[in-house]
Amino acid sequence: MKGSWHTCRLWAVALDMLLSYVAFAACRCVFVCCHYQPSIIDLQFVKGSLVFDTSAILYTNSLFILLVLLPFHWKENHSFHVSMKWLFVFVNAVCVVLNMADVVYFGYTGRRTTLSSLRQLPEVDHAAGIIWTECVSHWWLVAIASALIVMLAGCYVRPLENTRNLRCYYMRGVLYMIVVVPLSVIGMRGGLSAGTKPMTVIHALQYSSKPSHAPAIVNTPFALIRTAGKHSFRNPHYLDMDVADSLYTPVHRLSPNGQKHRNVVVLILESFGKEYIGAYNDYHGYTPFLDSLISKSLTFRYSYANGRVSMDGIPAILSGIPMMEESYFLTDASLNKVSGIAGELGKMGYSSAFFHGAENGSMGFCAFARASGFGRYYGMDEFCEDSRFMGEDEFDGKWAIWDEPFLRFSALHISDMREPFMAAVYTATSHHPYVLPEECANDYQDGELPIHKCVSYTDNSLRQFFAQVSGEPWFRNTLFVITADHTNQSCRDEYQTDLGRYEVPIIFYDPEGRVPTGMSDVVAQQTDIMPSVLALTGYEGEFLSYGKNLFSDCPRQWYAGFNNGVYQYIEDDRLLLFDGTRPIALHAYRTDRGLERNLLGSGANRPCDMERRLKAIIQSYMVRMAGDGLTP
């Protein structure tokens, strides 16, 4: 036993768990420094962090604790204790790696990684290369993680028990188990009360002043453990179904309105938050072409995404399916029957195509396009087969074909489509690692953030796309809808709030001029695109979308989103935050951009009607998701 730390079993386990706490705390400090201001740390924050770390540490180290404390004298030998050391180091090293990986991944998703999120990895092309790139660019995180793992191994305390008196040995062992097992169960559950249910991620809200701070209190191992085996969609039974249906239904019925069957092109821009677009702000942005197009379009000042990742944005935009609690793509509900803009317009004789410059099958978009009614899919395979382009030489090496050549390719194939048609084009270059083609890398100046030069490149690619299609005979009879899948890097305070992280553009451009122009104060969301497009193409019949027709005389403007365990619900000029059980905040978001003032607390400001309508939306969504009810 020379040269090693050692003490009795109980104290050894306690000291080793202390090492785990140090490792978790160090990971959280890094997480906070990278994504928050240190001022978010207060007594409640520390208390919540300890509660969640305790639960994760006990869950992950339960086998180690059990094996070390079990009173079997024949296991007290050198080989057993060496194996216990490396079991402890391995388990806690995995926890360190998961926490550090989320320091990077959180920057793109805005939420802790859950088990369903990991299902994206098989769908990501070149995942190994992307992970390697992230490790190189975040070498300092790798260094910190390595140092923590070395600490775990070097400071490990080895148990030492005297087995000469077996009676005393077994009595101590039984006593250890009597003390440790109940305490461990209490720590895992997160509470002492017999009525306390095991904690979930949402419980972090009770320790945070804002929902956006909750991910800093949770840790990634806990998020993974507590979402394992979780049923994503369960009826919350807020209301009787008849009452819920009377308050809200996602089934829309459109009657003939005199609109002609115009073509539709939906342009979905990777990571294009409103923050980057000058026309939305009082400062010079990075999108001169979009600014000019907005001056000739109908644009919505209060427009929001229904999720934070691409897998949330695509179904919201093209099928009216928002993200609530879990990404639709990552659940069993993704096998539900579903329609969308393409499928509904197909009933009217439209041809349709989805364009995405990544490898065919990437992110499940090819399968979703087919399920939602698109007739054709154009990906990297089709691009490389087109002799007019340079094939894989125009691949960015990580995600997809560069935007400029892929938009040219899309324009050519759209021109070959039979009218009327519906096309969706999804760009990719404004994505991490924020690089540009070598031949034009110096044409775009760096902005305040790495993404800014990529935004400028994509904006110029859009300019070339519109220059290419504006001379086509189908151009004037086409409705163009421009939006983003989600937001990304931010340097402006007003875009870093719980709501600001969801602000994306929604732009309707009609070269024929039948759609009014200007900046509208109507509240818009991605799921509104489907019913609005169908209304503008003269669609007749029923369809399903968790949005509204922006061109009807809506009695109520609304938006529903989900952010780190909290539902965000807008009606007109009020934003309600609802944790699934009760309202937790009410904000006048138009005048209070920082969401600093909580209006809850007085009878006059209790949002009873808002809460009931939001509950009806949630309940409808959960019931339909669980019951394969995504079509009328």
Buried (B, 14 or more C-beta within 10 A) or exposed (E): EEEEBBBBBBEBBBBBBEBBBBBBBBBBEBBBEEBBEEEBBEEBBBEBBBBBBBBBBBBBBBEBBEBBBEBEEEBBEEEBBEEBBEBBBBBBBEBBBBBBBBBBBBEBBBBBBBBBBEBBEEBBBBEEEBBEBBBEEBEEBBEBBBEBBEBBBEEBBBBBBEBEEEEEBBEBBEEBBEEBBEEBEBBBBBBEEEEEEEBBBBBBBBBBEBBBBBBBBBBBBBBBBBBEEBEBBEBBEBBEEEEBBEBBBBBBEBEEEEBEBBBBBBBBBBBBBBBBBBBBBEEEBBBBBBBEBBEEBBBBBBBBBBBBBBBBBBBBBBBBBBBBBBBBBBBEBBEBEBBBBBBBBBEBEBBBBBBBBBBBBBBBBBBBBBBBBBBBBBBBEBBBEBEEBEBEEBBBEBBBBBBBBBBBBBBBBBBEBEBBBBBBBBBBBBBBBBBBBEEEEEEBEEBEBBBBBBBBBBBBBBBBBBEBBEEEEBBEBBBBBBBBBBBBBBEBEBBBBBBBBBBBBBBBBBBEEEBEBEEBEBBBBBBBBBBBBBBBBBBEEEBBBBBBBBBEEEEEBBBBBBBBBBBBBBBBBBBBBBBBEEBBBBBBBBEBBEBEEBBBEEEEEBBEEBBBBBBBBBBBBBBBBBEEBBBE
